[in-house]
């Protein structure tokens, strides 16, 4: 008897010791072709085969069926909720638990109390009222293709068969504390044709005595040491499923049984018990219980470059026993970073630290969108430690409450690619902002809102444009219809959408004298206006001279001064700008 047990403590499970549990019977309805369980029927399920639909009942009999109009069974969701949670799903229940559900897993519900997660190698049974869980490991790898709960059974399709398990037996697994479960597997053949008789010819015999048999225009391999000879004509009878026969009649010999009848396979499998790790669980939120926290956080927000304030805040967090302060004191181990970030851990990526505190971050691509989790994170004190928060590839539905939160008092650099974000910044009183990224000048409602006094301290605005749309952008910038650039001197940063900034050099620099901006930056080139003089600065030596010299010389022949990061190109630059001061 095969015995297999397993533990999974690395994912939050713990195994409890005990003896053997009651038996669970599994009926395998073998079709031998690709199948999928698509709906419930009166006393079973509807199975989709490659060429038709059949209705499978508990006895293993299959009858013709029409295409189903519904894919639901008699399951009820009861105390459970199943929602998107980042890149996975989160199953939670009123008993106080929760777990992750992988993308290729399926969840079914029944009895206003029970749920099961069907995976390729296991079935996890959950009692949502008693808050109990047990994962039954399957003896084989079995990718599923559809499953339903109906008629007191769980019907799981996959691997050319449908597996049927009794719900009562699955529930009984949670009534014990045993870690080993006896399983009996019985195979039935819903497409069986017991009276089938097909003539076939042995086309080849392999070294292991398996035989390749021609059946009409098809070839089928017969496994087993039956002593077949090449060229022999035999009769295959009792077709269990397409081209799988149980008996072979060989001339001059007794019939050979290829498949046994009513074989029951008994095995013991592992049962993993305990509480799974809830993906929503994080380190504790930092709430304002001490007035010193608010005072220090305000100091950090007022002067983000003062690391002394940050160190004092870390000391206070440690003194108050906050997990974040403890994490910093222990050296900021990467393994504990998620716990240290508390509710923000689900939402932030690329987090950079300064003085032990979060300084810059971006939203993860697929954060949880649960309103309660978003609200908890937006109200966490750590949000006020960030000076930069980028939207990245994250959703606006999460970014808006973050940047507009009363906690986000330290923000200086944010993305403003939509009016909704700008409105949240205005409503939140984000008057300390200095840098706005990815501003869309093609959205008049957004640009009109950027002329609000909230943004008067902004010194740099970045926008992204494709080369063919540059002329239209420059016309809108020159018009400055809402006075965004008239309110304060601001640097405009232009980026080409696909990274080809050199395509913007000539056209943008040629229009610079007409633009209502004192400074324009494209890639590593800064051009500025000082009184009536136009000067330029090349900020890196990594930019090849061939990329910028000719476009800049053609666009701004009146350049008064040029500062170079790479002095080796000075001779060529002096020839291009004979009247400019080169440094």
N, C-alpha and C positions, 0 to 999 in steps of 0.2 A: 504494500500500500504506500502510495506516494504521499509524503508529508512536506508541506511548505508553509513557513511562517515568515512574517516580515515586520520590520519596524520602520517608522518614518519620523523620527524625532526631529530631523532637520527641517521639516516643514510644519512643525508645531504639533504633531501627533505623539502620543505616548502609548505604549503597549502595556496592558495589564495582564497578569499571569493567572491562569486557571486551567481547567481540564477541557474536555470536549463538549461542544455545543450540540444541540439537536440537528437533525439532518435537514438539508435544504435540497429539494428535488428540482432539477433543471431539465426541461424537455427541449430538445433541439430538433426543430422541424427543418430538415435538410432539403433544400430545393436544388442545389447543385448549380444554380445560376445566380446572377446578381439580383439581389432582392432589397426591398426597402419597405419598412412598415410605415404606411402613410395615413392610416385612420383607424378608428375603432369601429367594430361591427357589433351586432347584437350580443354575441357571446364570445367574441374574439377580436381579431383585427383584420384590416384589409392590407394585403401585401401586393406591392407592385413588382411584377416580373418584367423582363425585357419586352415581352410582346402582349401582356394582358394583366388584368387584375384578378386576384383570387381572394376569397374570404376564408381565413384560417380559424378553426375553432380549437377548444381545449383538447380535444381528442387527437388532434393532428391531421384532421381531414380538411382538404382544400376544395372549395366549390367556386364556380365562376362568380365574378362580381363586376358591377359597373364601376366606372370611375367615381371615387367618393367625393361627396360635396363638402365634407368637413374633416378636419384633421385632429379633432379633439376627442378625448375619451371621457370617462366618468371621473377624472381627477379634479380636485379642488385645491386652490392655492392656500386656503386656510390662513395660518399665522405667518406665512412666508411673503417675502418681497424679493423680486429678482430684477436687478437694475444694472445698467452699464456702469462699470467702475474702471475708468482708464482704459487700458487695453484688454481687460478681461470683464467678467461680470461678477457681481457680489450677490450672494444669496444670504439673506438675513431672516431671522425669525423672532417672534415676540418673546420667546424664552430667554433672549439675551445673547444669542450667538450669531455668528456669521462666518462665511468662508468664501474663497475665490472659486469661480467656475471657469475652467479652461475653455478656450474658444471651440474646441472640438468635442466638448462634453455636452450632455443633454440633461435637463432637470425635469422630473415628473413629480406630480403631487397627487395625493389621495387622502380621503378620510378626514379632511379638515384638520389634519395633524401631522401627516407624514410627507416626506419628500425623499427622493433618491436621485443621486447624481450618477449618471451612467457614463463611464469612461471606457477607453479601449482595453484597460486591464483590470478594472475594478468597478464595484457598485458601492457607493456610499449611502447608507441609510440614515436619515435624520428624523428624530422626534422633536418637532418644533415646540411642543408644549413642555416636555420634560427636559429639553435642552440636552439631548443625548445624541451621540453620533457613533457610527461604526462603519469601517470600510472593509468590505469583503473583497479579497483579492481573487480574481478569476484565474483558473489554472492555465488559460491560454490567452494569447493576444487576440482580441476580438474587436476590430473597428466596427462601430455601430453605424447603421443607416436608418435612422428613424426609430422611435419608440413611443408607446402609448401605455396608459394604465386603463384596464377595462376588465370587467367580469372577475374581479378579485385577483387579477394577475398582471404582471409586468411583461410586456411583449417588446423584445429588443431585436431589431433587424441588423444584419451585417454578416460578412464573410460567407455568403451564399446560403444563409440559414436564418431562422428566427428562433431566438431563445426565449423560453417562457418560464417565469419564476412566480411562485405564489406570494402574494403580498403578505399574507399572514405569517409565512415562514421568515420573510425579511423583517417583519416587525418583531418576531420572536428573538432575532439576533440581539436586539437592544434590551431584551428582558433578562439577559444573562451577562456575566462579566468574563466569559470565556474568550480565549484568544485563538482557538482553532475550531474550524467548522467543517463538518462532514458534508460533502456534496455528492449526490448521485445524479449522473447525467444519462438520460435515456434519449435515444435518437429515433425519430419517426420520419417517414418519407411521404409527404403530402401528394407528390406527383407520381407515386408508385403505380406501375402497370404490372401486376403480378402475372398476367397471361401473355406478356410480350415475348416474342421469339424472333430473333434477328440473326440471319446468317452472316458470318464474318470470316475473314481470312487472315491468318497469321502472316504479317508482312516482315517482321523482324523479331529476333530474340536477342536481348541484350546480355552482356556478361553476367549480370546479376539475376538472370532468368526472367526478368520482366519482359513482356511481349508487347509489340506494337501491332494493333489489329486494325484492318481496314473494314469499316462499316459504311458501305455505300461510297460516298465521296469524302468521308471523314476518317480520321485515324484516331484511335483511342489507345492509351497505354494501360495494360492490365498488370498490376503489381502482384508479385507473389511467385514462389518457387513451385510452379505447377508442371514443369517439364514440357512445355509447349515446343513444337517443332515448326520451323519456318515453312510456309506454304500450306499448312494444314487448314482445312475449312472446318469451322466450329459453329455451333449455334449458341447464342447468348440469350438467356431467358431471365425473367423477373427483373424488369427495369425499375430501379429504385428512384432514379432521377435521370435526366437526359444523358444517354450514353454511359450510364453506370449500372452494370448488371450484377446480379447476385449469383447466377449459376451459369456455367459453361458446359455444354454437351460436346464431348470430344469423341470422334469415331473410335470404336474399339476399346473405350475406357469408360469407367464409371463417371458420372457427372461430377464436375469440380465446383465446389462452393467458393465463390469469390468474396462474398460478404456473409457474415453471420446474422442470424435473426435475434432480435430483442437483446442486444448487448447493452448492459448497464455498466458504466464506468464509475467507480467509486474513488474518491480522492479526498484529501484533507487540505484545506486552504487556510491561509492566515486571516485573522480578523484584527484590524488595527483600531484601537479605541482611544478615546480622549477627545479633547476639544481642538478643532482645527484653528489655525491662525486667521483671525478676522482681518481682511485687508484694510478695513477702515481704522483699525487700532494703530495709534501712534503714541509718541510721547505726550505727556500732559501739556495742555495749553498753559501759557504764561498769562495769568490774569493780573490786573492791577489791584493788589491788596495792600501795597505799601506806597505812600505818596512819593517816596524817593525814586521809585521806578519811573513814574511819570515825569518827574523833574529831570532825571538823568537822560531819559529818552528824548525829551525836548531839547536838552543841551546837545545831544548827538545830532539831532535833526537840524539845529541851528548852525552847527559847525561840523559838518561831516568829515572834514579833513583833520580834525583834532583827535588823534588816537588816544590821548590821555583820557578824554571823556569815555571812550569805548572801554578802556581798561577798568575804569572805575565802575562802569555798568556791569561788566563781567564779574567783578568782585562782589557787587551787591547781589547779583543773581545767585552766585555760589553761596553767599551768606544766607539767603532766603531759602536755599535748598532746591532751587529750580534745576531741572534736569539739564538745561542748556548750560548753566554755569558749571555744573559738575563735569559736563562733557568737555568744555574748554579747559578746565583745570586738569583733566586727565590727558590732555594733549590733542583733543579733537580727532579721535580715531574715526577713520572713514566708515568702519563697520557700524558705528553707533550714530552716524550722522542723521539717519532718518528719525531716530528717536529724539535726537537733540532738536530737530526742526519742528517737532510737534505736529499740529494739524497742517502746517505748511508743507510737510514732506511729500504729500500726495500731489502737490501742485507745482513745485519748483524744481528746476533743472539748471545745470551749469552754475551752481551757487559758488560765488567767490566770497572770501572772508577777509576782513581787515580788522586788526586789533581784536581778533577772536569772535567778531560778530559778522552776520551776513551783510555783505556790501552790495553785491550785484547778483541778479538771478534772471531767469527766463521761465515762462510757463512751459510745462511739459506738453507734449503734442496731444495727448489724450488724457487729461485729468478727469477725476470724478466730477460729474455735474449735479450731484445730489445737493439740493439747496441747503440742507442742514450742514453738510460738510463744508460747503463753500462759505457759509456764514461763520462757522467756527474758525476757519482759517483766516478770513478777512478781519476777524476781531482779535486775532492773536497779536500780542505785543511785539513779537519778532518781525512782523510786517513793517513796523516803524523803524527798524534798523536798516532797511534797504534804501540805498541811494539810487540804484538803477533797477528797474523792473521792465523787461522786454516781453512782448507778447509771443515772440518766436512763432511757432506753428500752432500755438494753443488757441482755444476758443475765446471769442469776444465775451461770451456769456460768463466766463470766469474772470477775465481780465478787468472788465468794467467794475464789478464790486470790489476788486482788490485795489485798483488805483483810486477809487472814490471812497474807500474806507476811511473813517476818522483815525484809524491807526496808522495809515500810510503817510505820516507827517514828515518823513525824511526823504521822500522821493524828489529827485532832481532830474532824472532822465527817464523818459517813457516814450512808448509808441503812441501816435495819435493818427491812426489811419481811417478813423470813422467819427462821425458827429457824436455818436453815443458815448464814445470814450471821452471826447472833449467835454461833453455835457457833464459827465461824471466828475471830471477834474474841476470844472467850475463849481459844481454843487459841493464838492469836497473841500473847496478852498485851497487848492494846490498852488498857492501864489509863489512858492519857492522854486518852481520848475525852472531849469536852465537849458535843457536840451530836449527837443522834440524830434522823434525819428519817424520815417516813413509817412510823412505828411502828404496827403493826396490833394493836390491843387485842382484836380478835376472834379472835386466835390464842393460846390459853392456853399452849401449849408455848413460844412465843416470849416471852411476858410473864414466865413463870416463869424463863427463862434471864436476862432483864434484871435480875433481882434478885441476880445474881452480883456478887461484889466487883469484877470487871473494870470495871463501869460505875459505880462509886461516885463518880467525878469528873464524871459527866455532870450538867450544870446546866440543860439544856434538852432537852425531848422534844417533837417535832412529830407530830401525827396528823391524818389526813384523814378527813372524815366527810361523808355526805350528810345533809341536814336531817331526813329521816324516821327516820334511825338515831341521832340525837343523844341521845335519851332513854336508849337502851340503853347507849351509850358512857359517858354520865355516871354511870349506875348502876354500871358496872364500875369506873370511876375512883374512885367513892366507896368501894366495897368494898375496893379495892386488895388483892386476895386474896393476892398474893405479896409485898407490901411494897415494890414498886418505888419509891413516893414516900415511904415511911417511912424508907428508907435514907439519903436526903439531901434537902435542900431543892431543889426543881427547878421550873423554869418549864414550864408546859404551853402549847404553841402549837396552837390549833385552826384548821384550814383547811377550808372547804367544798369538796367535790370539784370542783364546777363553777365555783368562783370567787365564789359568792354568800355571802360571809362575813357579810353583814348578817343573813342568816336565822338565824345562830347567836347573835347578840348577846343577845336577851332570854332564851331558855331557858337558855343556858350561864351568863350572869352571875347569873341568879336562883339557880342551884345552887352558885355559887362558894363561899358561906360553909360549905357542907357538904363540900367537896372537900378531900382531904388534900394540897393544894398551896398554896404561899405566893404564887404569881403565875400569872395566866392571861392569855394574849395571843390576841386575835382581830383579825386585820387590823391596824389602826393604834391599837387600844385595848389598853392594859395595865391590868389590875386586880390589886392586890396586897393582902396581908394583913400588917399590922404590929401585933403584939400583938393587941389587940381592935379595931383600927381598920382600915377598908377604904378604900383610896385608889385613884384611877384617873388615868391619863395618856393624853391624846390626842397621838400622836406625829407627826402630820402635819396641816398646814392644808388639805391637798387633800381631806380627808374631809368631805363636806357634813354640816352639823349635823342635817339631817332624817334622816340614816341612823342616827344613834347616840343622839341626846339622849333621845327618848321611850323606846326600849327600855332604855337604861341607867337612866333615872329610875324606870321601873316595876320593874326587876329589883333595883336596889340603892338604895332610898330612904334607907338608912342610911349612904350614902357620906360619909366624913369630909372628904375633900379631893380636888380635881380640878385637874390641871395641864393647861393648854390650850396647843396650839401656835399657835392662831389666837385672839388676844385680841378680835377683833371680835364673837365670839359670846358674850362674857362675860355680857351682860345676860340673854340667854335662859337661860344655864346657871345663873345665880344664882336665877332664878325657879323653875327645875326642882329645884334643890338649895339650899333656903333655909338649911340648917344646915351646909353644906359650905364649906370654905375654898377659894376659887377663885383660882388663880394663873396 
